[in-house]
Amino acid sequence: MSIDEELENTILTKKRFTKLVEEKASASKIGYIDAVIEVCKDFDIDTADVGNLISPIIKNKIEAEAIDLNMIKGGNQLPI
């Protein structure tokens, strides 16, 4: 195992956090909002401190989920 791989497994990077959230969401069949909260609980991290770890892909998925749940106003989505 290279030093880079070892560091990535030790330190919670944006790439690793994204992977953990994706895995948690698909394995547990939960939404991305809940997956982020679960990963934060697993690593004992305050949810207010993970803003810089959330990738644009996860942000977009969380935003879409929040729009579907009427937590925020959506853009120009057609009801299908």
Secondary structure, 3 states (H helix, E strand, C coil): CCHHHHHHHHCCCHHHHHHHHHHHHHHHCCCHHHHHHHHHHHCCCCHHHCCCCCCHHHHHHHHHHHHHCCCCCCCCCCCC
